Amino acid sequence: MVHVSQTPPVGFRPLPVLNETGFDAIIGGFDVAEADGQLLAGFRVEPRHCNHAGTCHGGMIATVFDGYMAMAAMFEHDLQVPILPTMSLSVDFLAPGLPDDWIGFSADVLRVTRSAVFVQGLARVKGKPIARASGVYKRPAPDPEIRLDTGKLLRSFMRG
C-alpha cells in the first residue's frame, strides 16, 4: 500500500470545486498558487489518478492542463469572461508521474487576440518535465448579462 501525502507544497491551496457532483469533484481538482503574477497549479498523484500500470493516467494530466491553462490566461489578463472554451489541446507525455508525486504546472500565455487565447504549459515532477501542452481557447466577447468574471475571482481568491 502506498502512503499518499495530501499536503501540497507551501503556498498552494485547493481551488474551490464549483460543481460538487461533477467531474472535478470526482478527480479531486487541483491546487493553485501565485508566483510573480502568474498562476501555478499542481496536484498530488493519488491511487484514483492512476492507470492499470500504476502511473498517473495521461487523461488526468491532460484534464489539469486544459482547465489550468485557461485559468492562467484569465488570471493574467483582464478578459472579463466566465470561461475560455477549448478549441484545441495537445499534450506530449515525456515521463510518468508516480503515486505520491507532486505534479506542478506552469503556463505561458503566448498571445491574446479578440477571438482566441494561445497558451503553452509544462508539468514537472521534482523540477523535471514530464509533459508539455499547447492550448488554443476561444475568447468569447464579454456579455453584460453574464456577471461572472473568472479571472477577477481567481485574482481575488489568490490575494485574499
N, C-alpha and C positions, 0 to 999 in steps of 0.2 A: 504494500500500500504506500502510495506517495503522499507525503505530508505537503499540503499546499498552504503557503503563507497568503493570507488575504490582505496583507498590508501593502499598499502602494508606496512607491518612493516618496520622500519628503516633498511637499509642495503639491502633490497630486490629490485631487478629491473626486469623488464619484459624480459623474454627470447625472443630473436627475433624469429618471426614466419617465417620459411623458405618458406612455401607454402601458399601464401595469399588467395588461393581459396580452400585449403584443410581442412581436419578435424580439425587441430589445430586452424585454423582461426575461424572456426565455434564455437568451445567450448571456445575459448579465451586463450588457452595456460596456462602457469603458470609462476610465478616469481621465481628467484633464488637469493641466497646469498652464501657467503663463510664464514665459521667459522672453525678455527683450521685446515685448509687444507681440509675440507670436503665441498661438495656442498650440500646446503639445498634448499628446494623448498616449494612452497605454492601457494594457490590461495584463493581469497575471493569468497564465495558462492554467486552467483547471481541467480535471478529467472530462467534464462535459464539453470542452472545446476540442477534444482530441478525436482523431480518426482511429480506425482499426489497427494502425501501425503504432499507435501511442504517441504520435506527434500532433501538434496543433493543426487542425483542419485548415486548409487553404481558404475555404469559404469563410471561416471566422476572420482571418486576416483581411480578406477582400472586403468583408462587411464593415469592419472597423475603418479601413482605408476610405471606403465610399462615404460613410457618414462623417468621419473626421475631416477629410479634406474639404468637403462643402462647408462644414462648420468653421474651419480655419479661415477660409475665404470670407465668410460672413463676419467673423471676429475681427479680421484685419482691415476690412473695407466696409464702408458705410453703405451697404447695398439696400437696406430697408425692405427686406423680403422675409417671409416666413420660412422659405425652403428654396434650395437650389436643386431642381430635379436633375438626375444623372442622365447625360446624353451618351457618354462613353466612359468606360472604366477598363483599364488594362493593368494587370498585376503580373509581375515576374517574380517567381519564388527562387531565392538563392540558397537558402539553407532552412532546416526545420526549426520550429520553436518547440521546446520540450515542456513537459509538465513542471510547473512552478517557475518557469521563466517569466520575467517581466519583459513584454514586448513593447518597446517605446516607439512612438510615431512622431515624425516631424513632417512639415509640409512647406513648400514654397509656392506662393501664388505667382504664377508666371505672367498672366495677363488678364485684365478685366475689360470686356467690351460692353457695348449696350445690350448684347444678346447672349453672351457666353462668358464663362469664367474657366480659365485653364490652370490646373494645379498639378504639381508632382509631389510625391511623398516617398519617404523611406521608413521602413520598420527595422528596428535594431534590437539585438539581444546582447547585453554587455558590450555595447559600443560597436558591434559588428553587424553590417547589413544582412538581413535575412529575406527582405522583399523590397521591391520598389514598385511604385504605382504612378499612373498618369490618368488624370480625370478631366473630363470636359463636362461642365454643368450649364444648364440653361439658366439664364438670368431673366426672370420674369420682370415685367415693368412693375414698379410699385403701384399698389392698388390702395387708394384711400379708404376703401371699405374694409380692408384687412389691416388690423392694427398690430398684428404680431410681427415684430422685428427681431428675428432670432439672433442676429449679430449684436444688437443692443442688449438683449437679455444675457447673452454669453459674457459680454464685457462687464455688465453689472454683477453677474454671478462670480466672475473671477476676481473682481476688485472689491466685492462687498463682503 
